[in-house]
Amino acid sequence: MLRAGIVGLPNVGKSTLFNALTATKNAQSANYPFCTIEPNIGIVTVPDERLKVLADLCKSKEIIPTVIEFVDIAGLVKGASKGEGLGNQFLHNIREVDAIIQVVRCFDDENTVHVEGKVDPISDIETINTELALADLASIERRIARITKQAKGGDKDAKLEEGALNKLSELLSAGTFVNLKDHFNDDEIAVIKPLSLMSVKPVIYCANVSEFDLKEGNNYTRLVEEYAESHGAQTVIICARIEEELVELGEEGAKEYLEELGVQDSGIDKMIKTVYKLLNLITFITAGEKETRAWTCAEGTKAPQAAGVIHTDFEKGFIRAEVTSYKDFAECKSYSACKDKGVTRLEGKDYIVQDGDIVHFRFAV
C-alpha cells in the first residue's frame, strides 16, 4: 500500500490536516509542541469521479477506490538527528513512507506558538531538510564502514554501492537537494533505494494558510513555491482548519462552502492527486456488475505486470488484455456498444497501461 508521511515542525497544522484527510478525530490537535508522540495512521480513499460514472453504467453492487495510507508523524525540531525531541523515533517513522508531505506554516497568528518564535517558512523547511540529511549521513557512514572491506576485496556489488554512497554523502554534505535520477544511474539507484534514506524521498510542501489566503496564497506561499520549484518538489496550498470543517459539512455543504471561498477543489483532493503525480502513479479500472474497482500502478507498467497488481496468477498466466478507455466507455455507455464501435481492443504483453484504462485480463492458470 502507498504510504505518505506528514511531517513538519511542531504546531504547523499537521494533526489538523491529518484529521481532515482521514475524516476522523483520531489525531490530537493542540497548541503546544509534541502533541503527537506516536504516529497516527489513517487509510484515505483516492478521489476519482470516474468510478461513480462506471458503477452506474455497469450497475455495480460496490465501488472500491484505491487508497493511500497517511502517517501523521510527530513534529521535528533542530537536533532531531541527534535525538532531540524524541527525534530518533520520529525519523524511523519517516523512513518507512514512500513520499513526504512537509506541512509548512504560512499564516500569522499570535495565539499559535511557533517553536522558533517567528514565522519563516523557508527556515522551517531547511530545518527539517537538514535534520533528515544529517540522519541519512550517519546511516550512510555506517553502511560504508560495513561494506568497505568487501569493496577492497573486489566484490563488484559492494564496490558499486560504496561509490554510490560516497557520491551521495558528498551531495548531502554540500546541502544539495538530491533527486536520484539527476545524479545517479540505474545501477546506483538500485543499491541506494533499499536503504530507505529520507533525503531522497519525493516531497510535497503543503503550505498551510488562513482561510483568507486560500484562493491566492500570500507572500509566505510564494516563497515556498519558489523553493519547491528550484528543488524539483511540488507545492499545494491548503487551509488545514477549513479542510477539517469541510468534513463536518458533508459533500454538498462542503461544495457550497468552497464556492463561497472562491475555490473549486478541496485542497486535500489536490494534495492526494499531487502525491500520485509526484510518484508517477496511474489508475486503471475493472468494472462489472459485482464491483467497479480502481487499481494503482506506476506509469510505464506493461499489461502483465498490471494484471499482477490484481493477482499474481493473472500475471503468470497472462494471455491478453481487453482494453477500453474511460472516455470511450463513458460515451458508449456499455461494453457491447464499445465493441460495436470498435473502441475496445485486445492488447498483448507489451502494451503499456494508461491512466483510466478499463481492463479485463484474459489469463490461464
C-alpha positions as CSV (number, residue, x, y, z in Angstrom):
1,M,0.0,0.0,0.0
2,L,1.2,3.5,-0.9
3,R,2.3,5.4,2.3
4,A,2.8,9.2,2.7
5,G,4.2,10.7,5.9
6,I,3.0,14.1,7.1
7,V,6.0,15.9,8.8
8,G,6.9,19.4,9.9
9,L,7.9,21.5,12.9
10,P,5.6,21.3,15.9
11,N,2.4,23.5,15.7
12,V,2.3,23.9,11.9
13,G,-1.1,22.1,11.5
14,K,0.0,18.5,10.8
15,S,-2.5,16.8,13.0
16,T,-5.3,19.1,11.9
17,L,-4.6,18.2,8.3
18,F,-4.5,14.5,9.2
19,N,-7.9,14.8,10.9
20,A,-9.3,16.3,7.7
21,L,-7.5,13.8,5.5
22,T,-8.9,10.8,7.3
23,A,-12.3,12.4,8.2
24,T,-11.7,11.4,11.8
25,K,-10.7,12.9,15.1
26,N,-8.1,10.3,15.7
27,A,-5.2,12.7,15.7
28,Q,-4.9,15.0,18.6
29,S,-4.5,18.7,17.7
30,A,-3.4,21.2,20.3
31,N,-1.4,24.4,20.7
32,Y,1.8,23.0,22.2
33,P,4.8,21.2,20.8
34,F,5.0,17.3,20.7
35,C,1.2,16.9,20.9
36,T,1.7,13.9,18.7
37,I,4.0,11.3,20.1
38,E,3.1,8.0,18.4
39,P,2.4,8.3,14.7
40,N,-1.3,8.3,13.8
41,I,-2.2,6.2,10.8
42,G,-5.2,6.6,8.5
43,I,-6.4,5.0,5.3
44,V,-7.7,7.6,2.8
45,T,-9.5,6.9,-0.5
46,V,-8.2,8.5,-3.6
47,P,-10.9,10.7,-5.1
48,D,-11.9,9.5,-8.6
49,E,-15.2,10.7,-10.1
50,R,-14.9,8.2,-12.9
51,L,-15.7,5.3,-10.6
52,K,-19.3,6.5,-9.8
53,V,-20.0,7.0,-13.5
54,L,-18.8,3.5,-14.4
55,A,-20.6,1.9,-11.5
56,D,-23.9,3.5,-12.6
57,L,-23.3,2.3,-16.2
58,C,-22.3,-1.2,-15.2
59,K,-24.9,-1.4,-12.3
60,S,-22.1,-2.4,-10.0
61,K,-23.0,-3.6,-6.5
62,E,-19.9,-2.0,-5.0
63,I,-17.4,0.8,-5.6
64,I,-13.8,0.1,-4.4
65,P,-11.5,3.1,-4.8
66,T,-7.8,2.9,-4.4
67,V,-6.3,4.1,-1.2
68,I,-3.3,5.9,0.4
69,E,-2.1,5.3,4.0
70,F,-1.2,8.6,5.7
71,V,1.1,8.7,8.7
72,D,1.0,11.7,11.0
73,I,4.5,11.9,12.4
74,A,5.3,14.0,15.5
75,G,6.9,17.4,15.0
76,L,10.6,17.5,14.3
77,V,12.9,20.1,15.8
78,K,16.6,21.1,15.4
79,G,18.7,18.3,16.7
80,A,16.2,15.6,15.9
81,S,19.0,13.7,14.0
82,K,20.9,13.5,17.4
83,G,17.8,12.5,19.3
84,E,16.4,15.9,20.3
85,G,12.6,16.0,20.8
86,L,12.4,12.2,20.6
87,G,13.9,12.6,17.1
88,N,15.3,9.1,16.6
89,Q,11.8,7.6,17.0
90,F,10.2,10.1,14.6
91,L,13.0,9.7,12.0
92,H,12.4,6.0,12.0
93,N,8.8,6.5,11.1
94,I,9.7,8.7,8.2
95,R,12.0,6.1,6.7
96,E,9.0,3.8,6.2
97,V,7.0,6.0,3.9
98,D,7.0,6.4,0.1
99,A,6.6,10.2,0.0
100,I,6.9,13.0,2.4
101,I,4.3,15.8,2.9
102,Q,6.0,18.6,4.7
103,V,3.5,20.9,6.3
104,V,4.8,24.5,6.4
105,R,3.2,27.3,8.4
106,C,2.3,30.1,6.1
107,F,0.0,32.1,8.3
108,D,0.4,34.7,11.1
109,D,-1.4,34.1,14.4
110,E,-0.1,35.4,17.7
111,N,-2.2,32.9,19.5
112,T,-0.5,29.9,18.0
113,V,3.0,29.2,19.3
114,H,5.8,28.8,16.8
115,V,8.6,26.6,18.1
116,E,11.3,29.0,16.7
117,G,9.4,32.2,17.8
118,K,8.8,33.6,14.3
119,V,7.0,32.6,11.1
120,D,9.7,31.8,8.4
121,P,8.6,29.0,6.1
122,I,12.0,28.6,4.3
123,S,13.9,28.4,7.6
124,D,11.3,25.8,8.7
125,I,11.8,23.8,5.6
126,E,15.6,23.9,5.8
127,T,15.4,22.9,9.5
128,I,13.5,19.7,8.5
129,N,15.7,19.0,5.5
130,T,18.9,19.5,7.4
131,E,17.8,17.0,10.1
132,L,16.8,14.4,7.5
133,A,20.1,14.9,5.7
134,L,22.2,14.6,8.9
135,A,20.4,11.4,9.9
136,D,20.9,10.0,6.4
137,L,24.6,10.9,6.5
138,A,25.0,8.9,9.7
139,S,23.3,5.9,8.1
140,I,25.4,6.2,5.0
141,E,28.6,6.3,7.1
142,R,27.7,3.2,9.0
143,R,26.8,1.4,5.8
144,I,30.1,2.3,4.1
145,A,32.0,1.1,7.1
146,R,30.3,-2.3,6.8
147,I,31.0,-2.8,3.0
148,T,34.5,-1.2,2.6
149,K,36.3,-4.5,3.3
150,Q,34.1,-6.3,0.7
151,A,34.7,-3.5,-1.9
152,K,38.5,-3.6,-1.4
153,G,38.3,-7.4,-1.8
154,G,37.0,-6.9,-5.3
155,D,33.3,-7.5,-4.7
156,K,31.7,-5.7,-7.6
157,D,28.3,-5.1,-5.9
158,A,30.0,-3.7,-2.8
159,K,32.2,-1.5,-4.9
160,L,29.2,-0.1,-6.8
161,E,27.4,0.6,-3.6
162,E,30.4,2.2,-1.9
163,G,30.9,4.5,-4.9
164,A,27.2,5.5,-5.0
165,L,27.1,6.1,-1.2
166,N,30.3,8.2,-1.2
167,K,28.8,10.3,-4.0
168,L,25.5,10.7,-2.1
169,S,27.4,11.6,1.1
170,E,29.2,14.4,-0.8
171,L,26.0,15.8,-2.2
172,L,24.2,15.8,1.2
173,S,27.2,17.3,3.0
174,A,27.2,20.1,0.4
175,G,23.5,20.8,1.2
176,T,22.4,19.6,-2.3
177,F,18.8,18.7,-2.8
178,V,19.1,15.1,-4.2
179,N,16.9,13.8,-7.0
180,L,18.3,10.4,-7.6
181,K,17.6,10.4,-11.3
182,D,19.5,13.7,-11.7
183,H,22.7,12.4,-10.0
184,F,22.8,8.6,-10.3
185,N,22.5,5.9,-13.0
186,D,20.0,3.0,-12.7
187,D,22.5,0.6,-11.1
188,E,23.4,3.2,-8.5
189,I,19.7,3.9,-7.8
190,A,19.1,0.2,-7.3
191,V,21.6,0.0,-4.5
192,I,20.5,3.3,-2.8
193,K,16.7,2.7,-2.7
194,P,16.7,-0.3,-0.3
195,L,18.4,1.9,2.3
196,S,15.1,3.9,2.8
197,L,17.0,7.2,3.1
198,M,14.8,10.2,3.8
199,S,16.6,12.9,1.8
200,V,15.9,11.2,-1.5
201,K,12.1,10.6,-1.0
202,P,9.7,12.7,-3.1
203,V,8.4,15.8,-1.3
204,I,5.3,17.9,-1.4
205,Y,5.4,21.1,0.5
206,C,1.9,21.7,2.0
207,A,1.6,25.5,2.6
208,N,-0.9,25.9,5.4
209,V,-2.6,29.3,5.2
210,S,-5.5,31.1,6.8
211,E,-8.9,31.0,5.1
212,F,-8.3,34.5,3.7
213,D,-5.3,33.4,1.7
214,L,-6.7,30.1,0.4
215,K,-7.6,31.3,-3.0
216,E,-4.5,33.3,-4.0
217,G,-1.9,32.5,-1.4
218,N,0.4,35.1,0.2
219,N,4.0,36.2,0.4
220,Y,4.9,33.1,2.5
221,T,3.4,30.7,0.0
222,R,5.2,32.4,-2.9
223,L,8.5,31.8,-1.1
224,V,7.6,28.1,-0.6
225,E,6.6,27.7,-4.3
226,E,9.8,29.3,-5.5
227,Y,11.8,27.0,-3.1
228,A,9.9,23.9,-4.2
229,E,10.3,24.7,-7.9
230,S,14.0,25.2,-7.6
231,H,14.4,21.8,-5.8
232,G,12.2,19.7,-8.0
233,A,9.4,19.4,-5.4
234,Q,5.6,20.1,-5.5
235,T,3.6,22.7,-3.6
236,V,-0.1,22.6,-2.5
237,I,-1.8,25.5,-0.8
238,I,-4.2,24.3,1.9
239,C,-6.1,25.7,4.9
240,A,-6.0,22.7,7.3
241,R,-8.5,24.2,9.6
242,I,-11.0,24.8,6.8
243,E,-10.5,21.3,5.4
244,E,-11.3,19.9,8.9
245,E,-14.5,22.0,8.9
246,L,-15.5,20.7,5.5
247,V,-15.7,17.2,6.9
248,E,-18.5,18.3,9.2
249,L,-20.5,19.9,6.3
250,G,-20.9,16.8,4.1
251,E,-20.4,16.6,0.4
252,E,-23.0,19.2,-0.7
253,G,-22.3,21.6,2.1
254,A,-18.6,21.4,1.5
255,K,-19.0,22.1,-2.2
256,E,-21.1,25.2,-1.4
257,Y,-18.6,26.4,1.2
258,L,-15.7,26.1,-1.2
259,E,-17.7,28.1,-3.8
260,E,-18.2,30.8,-1.2
261,L,-14.4,30.9,-0.7
262,G,-13.8,31.1,-4.4
263,V,-12.1,27.7,-4.5
264,Q,-13.2,25.0,-6.9
265,D,-11.5,21.9,-5.4
266,S,-10.7,20.7,-1.9
267,G,-7.1,21.2,-1.0
268,I,-7.0,17.6,0.2
269,D,-8.2,16.3,-3.1
270,K,-5.5,18.3,-4.9
271,M,-2.9,17.0,-2.4
272,I,-3.8,13.4,-2.9
273,K,-3.7,13.7,-6.7
274,T,-0.3,15.5,-6.3
275,V,1.0,12.5,-4.4
276,Y,0.1,10.3,-7.4
277,K,1.7,12.7,-9.8
278,L,4.8,13.0,-7.7
279,L,5.3,9.3,-7.5
280,N,4.4,8.8,-11.3
281,L,1.4,6.6,-10.5
282,I,-1.7,5.9,-12.6
283,T,-5.1,4.3,-12.0
284,F,-6.6,1.5,-14.2
285,I,-10.1,0.2,-13.6
286,T,-12.0,-3.1,-13.6
287,A,-15.8,-2.7,-13.9
288,G,-18.7,-5.1,-13.9
289,E,-21.9,-6.0,-12.0
290,K,-20.1,-7.2,-9.0
291,E,-17.9,-4.1,-8.5
292,T,-16.2,-1.1,-10.0
293,R,-12.6,-1.0,-8.7
294,A,-9.6,1.2,-9.1
295,W,-6.1,-0.2,-9.1
296,T,-2.8,1.6,-8.8
297,C,0.4,1.0,-10.8
298,A,3.4,3.0,-11.9
299,E,3.5,4.9,-15.2
300,G,5.0,2.7,-17.9
301,T,3.7,-0.6,-16.4
302,K,3.0,-3.2,-19.0
303,A,-0.2,-5.2,-19.1
304,P,1.1,-8.5,-17.5
305,Q,2.6,-6.5,-14.5
306,A,-0.7,-4.5,-14.2
307,A,-2.5,-7.8,-14.1
308,G,-0.2,-8.9,-11.3
309,V,-1.4,-6.0,-9.2
310,I,-4.8,-7.7,-9.1
311,H,-3.4,-11.3,-8.5
312,T,0.0,-12.9,-9.2
313,D,-1.8,-15.7,-11.1
314,F,-3.1,-13.1,-13.6
315,E,0.5,-12.1,-14.4
316,K,1.8,-15.7,-14.6
317,G,-0.9,-16.8,-16.9
318,F,-1.4,-13.6,-18.8
319,I,-2.8,-14.1,-22.4
320,R,-4.3,-10.8,-23.4
321,A,-5.8,-7.6,-22.0
322,E,-9.2,-6.3,-23.3
323,V,-8.9,-2.6,-23.0
324,T,-11.3,0.3,-23.3
325,S,-10.5,3.9,-22.4
326,Y,-12.7,5.6,-19.8
327,K,-13.6,8.3,-22.2
328,D,-14.9,5.9,-24.8
329,F,-16.8,3.8,-22.3
330,A,-18.5,6.9,-20.8
331,E,-19.6,7.9,-24.3
332,C,-20.7,4.4,-25.5
333,K,-22.2,3.5,-22.1
334,S,-21.7,-0.3,-22.3
335,Y,-19.2,-3.0,-23.2
336,S,-21.3,-4.2,-26.1
337,A,-21.6,-0.7,-27.6
338,C,-17.8,-0.2,-27.2
339,K,-17.2,-3.4,-29.1
340,D,-19.7,-2.5,-31.8
341,K,-18.0,0.9,-32.3
342,G,-14.5,-0.8,-32.3
343,V,-13.1,1.2,-29.4
344,T,-12.4,-1.9,-27.3
345,R,-9.2,-3.6,-28.3
346,L,-7.1,-6.7,-27.4
347,E,-3.6,-5.9,-26.3
348,G,-0.6,-8.1,-25.7
349,K,2.2,-8.4,-23.2
350,D,4.0,-5.2,-24.5
351,Y,1.0,-2.9,-24.0
352,I,1.7,-0.1,-21.6
353,V,-1.4,0.5,-19.4
354,Q,-2.7,4.1,-19.5
355,D,-4.5,6.1,-16.7
356,G,-8.2,5.5,-16.9
357,D,-8.0,2.2,-18.9
358,I,-10.8,-0.1,-18.2
359,V,-9.3,-3.6,-18.4
360,H,-10.4,-7.2,-18.5
361,F,-7.5,-9.6,-18.3
362,R,-7.6,-12.9,-20.0
363,F,-5.3,-15.5,-18.4
364,A,-4.8,-19.2,-18.0
365,V,-3.6,-20.8,-14.7
